[in-house]
Amino acid sequence: MKITRLSPQLIPGVERLIGMGAPYLRLRGSSDYWLYSQLFSSTCPVALDDGQVLGVVIAFRSQDDPDDVYIQDVVTHPDHRRRGLTRRLLGSVRHQAEEWACRRLYLTSEPENTAAHAAWLAIGFTNMPGDRVDHGVSVIENYKGPGMDRAVYEWLIR
Ligand SMILES: CC(C)(COP(=O)(O)OP(=O)(O)OC[C@H]1O[C@@H](n2cnc3c(N)ncnc32)[C@H](O)[C@@H]1OP(=O)(O)O)[C@@H](O)C(=O)NCCC(=O)NCCS
């Protein structure tokens, strides 16, 4: 198993994998993945085993606040979960963020996504205080716009 950067030839495999992330992940258009591979590949690591895409993280360094790296999508293959793939992939994004001297990585997930909540906490993220607690998770109301409540997590670097 190796970790490599997102590149155009990996996009079909990444799309197949992201399709397995339902209901929490939404597949975007192929041109979006092309864009990520061209502009953000250093924060979009892919786990590959014998040519098969088993995991991916899509993340971006903020232009508005370059101290921040935002993680948009995380998914691993259903047959390869609980094997540390997400830990490795997020570790690789963190390593890049450290090289840039960023302050933190952050992400959001839906409060009912208990596997994601457990993974973020185990890996080192903190669930940021919110407006209410849902499924034992702090949730910020309307975080991504009206009606789009999210649990928000951050992993501090400095
Ligand atoms: C959430 C998800 C990305 C975790 O990926 P993963 O590769 O299984 O995570 P890891 O193996 O690196 O897990 C690291 C730690 O997180 C915790 N963890 C991960 N999944 C867990 C689960 N289902 N239940 C409890 N703890 C869990 C464990 O502590 C684990 O360490 P351990 O296995 O040594 O105990 C994966 O379940 C997934 O792809 N889900 C569908 C897509 C999704 O919901 N993505 C997040 C929304 S953006």
The ligand as an ORCA input file, in Angstrom:
! r2SCAN-3c Opt
* xyz 0 1
  C     -14.926      7.640      8.689
  C     -13.919      6.849      7.831
  C     -13.299      7.797      6.823
  C     -12.828      6.265      8.776
  O     -11.843      5.626      7.970
  P     -10.918      4.398      8.454
  O      -9.892      4.209      7.392
  O     -11.757      3.240      8.821
  O     -10.249      5.013      9.776
  P      -8.943      4.445     10.523
  O      -8.816      2.967     10.319
  O      -7.774      5.285     10.176
  O      -9.381      4.697     12.025
  C      -8.600      5.417     12.948
  C      -9.284      5.337     14.310
  O     -10.561      5.970     14.264
  C     -11.498      5.243     15.083
  N     -12.578      4.703     14.228
  C     -12.619      4.657     12.867
  N     -13.790      4.131     12.449
  C     -14.489      3.826     13.558
  C     -15.768      3.242     13.792
  N     -16.549      2.845     12.767
  N     -16.183      3.083     15.076
  C     -15.413      3.465     16.108
  N     -14.165      4.007     15.964
  C     -13.728      4.186     14.703
  C     -10.717      4.112     15.751
  O     -10.212      4.580     16.980
  C      -9.595      3.913     14.746
  O      -8.462      3.338     15.323
  P      -8.495      1.742     15.677
  O      -9.097      1.023     14.491
  O      -7.022      1.449     15.897
  O      -9.328      1.605     16.909
  C     -14.626      5.639      7.120
  O     -15.463      4.970      8.043
  C     -15.457      6.031      5.903
  O     -14.949      6.077      4.777
  N     -16.766      6.310      6.091
  C     -17.669      6.667      4.963
  C     -17.385      8.064      4.429
  C     -17.508      9.127      5.509
  O     -18.440      9.133      6.312
  N     -16.520     10.054      5.526
  C     -16.496     11.141      6.496
  C     -17.385     12.252      6.109
  S     -16.449     13.537      5.363
*
